[in-house]
């Protein structure tokens, strides 16, 4: 009888908390948080257009503030509007923790992982990262997942928890510039010094090149299919990660054209 009475009493407390006025305030408060976050993102994108060199810093600030708006704002909204008794908060928190632990363990793991990503910072918003077979730019680190924009303009959503257990490679680690690698193959009897000078000239005259960092080469003999060749692996920096594809295309097109114009031999097919 006492247990039934306690249940009825608890239900009465809940009903009193969620009256029509409180529900209306919660809805309006939720809309306010959404509008605040939307305005913050609009302001951030406007600032990024005016200050492109500070793009990464602005993106990181927006991500952190958005996270705080939703987490702290939601908690403050619930406590401020409902103003539940202390005993009810403790009981509800315990029950909610148990329920989430069993029913939403993957979501909770992603939420915890999201906090770890924000503070441990293995990568940042704006970084170009390789995760498994997916490569692109981190555009958002949310409560549940990371959003990554591929070079084909696809938006890929990856749960935060996967980044905690799997390896991820960051190409620029928060910097605007990034190394871009391009491979060129020539025949074994080609003039290697001439080719290196030709490629270097193309790279340093590209409008996308970041010349404060060096242009380097790794030259080795490789087998491509059934052909032996000399591979020139060119390592140069692009001034902004947004121009990665444009930079690589510019270098490849111009180098290929010059190789043809200079009559530089390309790899020869080996015959069995």
C-alpha positions as CSV (number, residue, x, y, z in Angstrom):
1,X,0.0,0.0,0.0
2,X,2.8,2.3,0.9
3,X,4.6,1.6,-2.4
4,X,1.4,2.4,-4.4
5,X,1.1,5.6,-2.4
6,X,4.6,6.6,-3.2
7,X,4.1,5.9,-6.9
8,X,0.9,8.0,-7.0
9,X,2.8,10.8,-5.1
10,X,5.6,10.7,-7.6
11,X,3.2,10.9,-10.5
12,X,1.5,13.8,-9.0
13,X,4.8,15.6,-8.7
14,X,5.6,15.0,-12.3
15,X,2.1,16.1,-13.5
16,X,2.5,19.3,-11.4
17,X,5.9,20.0,-13.0
18,X,4.7,19.5,-16.6
19,X,1.7,21.8,-16.7
20,X,0.7,23.6,-19.9
21,X,2.5,26.8,-18.9
22,X,5.8,24.9,-18.2
23,X,5.6,23.0,-21.5
24,X,5.0,26.2,-23.4
25,X,8.1,27.8,-21.8
26,X,10.2,24.7,-22.6
27,X,9.2,24.9,-26.2
28,X,9.9,28.6,-26.4
29,X,13.2,28.1,-24.6
30,X,14.2,25.3,-27.0
31,X,13.4,27.5,-30.0
32,X,15.5,30.3,-28.4
33,X,18.5,28.0,-28.0
34,X,18.1,26.9,-31.7
35,X,17.8,30.5,-32.9
36,X,20.9,31.5,-30.8
37,X,22.9,28.6,-32.3
38,X,21.7,29.5,-35.8
39,X,22.6,33.1,-35.3
40,X,26.0,32.1,-34.0
41,X,26.7,30.0,-37.1
42,X,25.6,32.8,-39.4
43,X,27.9,35.2,-37.6
44,X,30.7,32.7,-37.8
45,X,30.4,32.2,-41.5
46,X,30.3,36.0,-42.1
47,X,33.5,36.4,-40.1
48,X,35.2,33.6,-42.0
49,X,34.5,35.4,-45.3
50,X,36.0,38.6,-43.9
51,X,38.9,36.9,-42.1
52,X,39.8,33.8,-44.2
53,X,43.2,33.4,-42.5
54,X,41.3,32.9,-39.1
55,X,38.8,30.4,-40.6
56,X,39.9,27.4,-38.4
57,X,40.0,29.4,-35.2
58,X,36.5,30.7,-35.9
59,X,35.2,27.2,-36.7
60,X,36.6,25.8,-33.5
61,X,35.1,28.6,-31.4
62,X,31.7,28.1,-33.0
63,X,31.8,24.3,-32.4
64,X,32.7,24.8,-28.7
65,X,30.1,27.5,-28.1
66,X,27.4,25.5,-29.9
67,X,28.2,22.5,-27.7
68,X,27.9,24.7,-24.5
69,X,24.7,26.3,-25.7
70,X,22.9,23.0,-26.2
71,X,24.3,21.2,-23.1
72,X,24.3,24.0,-20.5
73,X,21.3,25.8,-22.0
74,X,19.1,22.7,-21.9
75,X,20.1,21.9,-18.3
76,X,19.4,25.5,-17.2
77,X,16.1,25.6,-19.1
78,X,14.8,22.4,-17.4
79,X,15.9,23.5,-14.0
80,X,14.8,27.1,-14.4
81,X,11.3,26.3,-15.8
82,X,10.4,23.1,-14.0
83,X,12.2,24.0,-10.7
84,X,11.9,20.4,-9.5
85,X,12.5,19.4,-5.9
86,X,16.0,18.3,-5.0
87,X,14.9,14.7,-4.2
88,X,13.1,14.5,-7.5
89,X,16.2,15.6,-9.4
90,X,18.4,13.0,-7.7
91,X,15.9,10.2,-8.3
92,X,15.3,11.2,-11.9
93,X,19.0,11.5,-12.6
94,X,19.6,8.1,-11.2
95,X,16.8,6.5,-13.2
96,X,17.8,8.3,-16.4
97,X,21.4,7.2,-16.0
98,X,20.4,3.6,-15.7
99,X,17.9,3.8,-18.6
100,X,20.5,5.5,-20.9
101,X,23.2,3.1,-19.8
102,X,21.1,0.1,-21.1
103,X,19.0,1.5,-23.9
104,X,21.2,4.2,-25.4
105,X,24.7,2.9,-24.6
106,X,26.0,3.6,-28.1
107,X,24.6,7.2,-28.0
108,X,26.0,7.8,-24.6
109,X,29.4,6.5,-25.7
110,X,29.3,8.9,-28.6
111,X,28.4,11.8,-26.3
112,X,31.3,11.0,-24.0
113,X,33.6,10.6,-27.0
114,X,32.4,14.0,-28.3
115,X,33.6,15.6,-25.1
116,X,37.0,13.8,-25.3
117,X,37.4,15.0,-28.9
118,X,36.8,18.6,-27.9
119,X,39.3,18.5,-25.1
120,X,41.9,15.9,-26.4
121,X,41.7,17.4,-29.9
122,X,43.2,14.7,-32.1
123,X,41.9,16.9,-34.9
124,X,40.0,20.2,-35.2
125,X,37.2,21.6,-37.2
126,X,38.7,22.6,-40.6
127,X,41.3,19.8,-40.6
128,X,41.7,17.5,-43.6
129,X,41.6,13.9,-42.2
130,X,41.8,10.4,-43.4
131,X,39.5,8.0,-41.5
132,X,39.4,4.5,-42.9
133,X,38.5,4.9,-46.6
134,X,37.0,8.3,-46.1
135,X,39.0,11.5,-46.7
136,X,37.8,15.1,-46.4
137,X,37.5,18.2,-44.2
138,X,36.0,18.2,-40.7
139,X,33.1,20.6,-40.8
140,X,31.5,20.0,-37.4
141,X,32.1,18.1,-34.2
142,X,28.7,17.5,-32.6
143,X,27.4,15.9,-29.5
144,X,26.9,12.6,-31.2
145,X,28.9,12.6,-34.5
146,X,31.6,14.2,-36.6
147,X,30.6,15.6,-40.0
148,X,33.2,15.3,-42.7
149,X,32.9,16.9,-46.2
150,X,34.7,14.8,-48.8
151,X,36.4,16.1,-51.9
152,X,33.4,14.9,-53.9
153,X,31.2,17.2,-51.8
154,X,29.5,14.4,-49.9
155,X,28.7,15.0,-46.3
156,X,29.7,11.9,-44.2
157,X,28.5,11.5,-40.6
158,X,30.7,9.4,-38.4
159,X,29.8,8.5,-34.7
160,X,32.2,10.1,-32.2
161,X,33.0,6.8,-30.5
162,X,34.7,5.4,-33.7
163,X,37.3,8.1,-33.5
164,X,38.3,7.0,-30.0
165,X,39.1,3.4,-31.0
166,X,40.3,3.8,-34.6
167,X,43.3,5.6,-36.1
168,X,42.7,8.9,-37.8
169,X,45.3,11.0,-39.7
170,X,45.2,14.8,-39.8
171,X,46.9,16.4,-42.8
172,X,47.2,19.9,-41.5
173,X,46.6,19.7,-37.7
174,X,44.9,23.1,-37.4
175,X,47.1,24.9,-39.9
176,X,45.8,26.6,-43.1
177,X,48.6,25.1,-45.3
178,X,49.0,21.4,-45.9
179,X,51.4,19.1,-47.7
180,X,50.1,17.8,-51.1
181,X,51.9,14.8,-52.7
182,X,51.9,14.2,-56.4
183,X,53.6,11.3,-58.3
184,X,55.1,11.4,-61.8
185,X,56.6,8.5,-63.6
186,X,59.3,8.6,-66.3
187,X,61.5,6.0,-68.1
188,X,64.6,4.6,-66.5
189,X,66.9,6.5,-69.0
190,X,65.3,9.9,-68.5
191,X,67.4,12.9,-67.4
192,X,66.5,13.0,-63.7
193,X,68.1,16.4,-62.9
194,X,66.2,18.0,-65.8
195,X,62.9,16.5,-64.6
196,X,63.3,17.5,-61.0
197,X,64.1,21.1,-62.1
198,X,61.1,21.1,-64.4
199,X,58.7,19.9,-61.7
200,X,60.1,22.3,-59.1
201,X,59.6,25.2,-61.5
202,X,56.0,24.2,-62.0
203,X,55.3,23.9,-58.3
204,X,56.9,27.2,-57.3
205,X,55.0,29.1,-60.0
206,X,51.6,27.7,-59.0
207,X,49.3,30.4,-57.6
208,X,48.2,27.9,-54.9
209,X,51.7,27.0,-53.6
210,X,52.8,28.0,-50.1
211,X,56.4,28.8,-50.6
212,X,57.4,29.4,-47.0
213,X,57.8,25.7,-46.7
214,X,60.2,23.6,-48.9
215,X,59.4,21.6,-52.0
216,X,61.0,18.2,-51.7
217,X,61.3,15.0,-53.8
218,X,61.5,11.3,-53.1
219,X,62.9,9.6,-56.2
220,X,63.0,5.8,-56.6
221,X,62.7,3.0,-59.1
222,X,59.3,1.3,-59.0
223,X,57.3,-1.3,-61.0
224,X,53.9,-0.2,-62.4
225,X,52.0,-3.2,-63.7
226,X,54.6,-4.8,-66.0
227,X,56.7,-1.7,-66.5
228,X,59.8,-0.4,-64.6
229,X,59.9,3.4,-64.0
230,X,61.4,6.2,-62.0
231,X,58.9,7.7,-59.7
232,X,59.2,11.4,-58.7
233,X,57.1,11.8,-55.5
234,X,56.7,15.6,-55.2
235,X,55.9,17.0,-51.8
236,X,54.8,20.6,-51.7
237,X,52.5,22.8,-49.6
238,X,49.3,24.4,-50.6
239,X,48.5,27.8,-49.0
240,X,45.0,26.8,-48.0
241,X,43.5,23.3,-47.7
242,X,40.5,24.4,-49.7
243,X,42.8,24.6,-52.8
244,X,44.2,21.1,-52.4
245,X,42.4,19.6,-55.4
246,X,43.1,22.8,-57.5
247,X,46.8,22.8,-56.6
248,X,47.3,19.1,-57.4
249,X,45.4,19.4,-60.7
250,X,47.4,22.6,-61.7
251,X,50.7,20.8,-61.0
252,X,49.8,17.6,-62.8
253,X,48.4,19.2,-65.9
254,X,51.4,21.6,-66.3
255,X,54.0,19.0,-65.6
256,X,52.4,16.4,-68.0
257,X,52.3,19.0,-70.7
258,X,55.9,20.0,-70.3
259,X,57.1,16.4,-70.3
260,X,55.4,15.9,-73.6
261,X,56.8,19.1,-75.1
262,X,60.3,18.3,-74.0
263,X,60.1,14.8,-75.3
264,X,60.9,13.2,-72.0
265,X,60.4,9.4,-72.2
266,X,57.7,7.9,-70.0
267,X,57.7,4.3,-68.6
268,X,58.0,1.5,-71.2
269,X,56.0,-1.7,-71.1
270,X,58.0,-4.8,-70.4
271,X,57.3,-7.6,-72.8
272,X,57.3,-11.2,-71.7
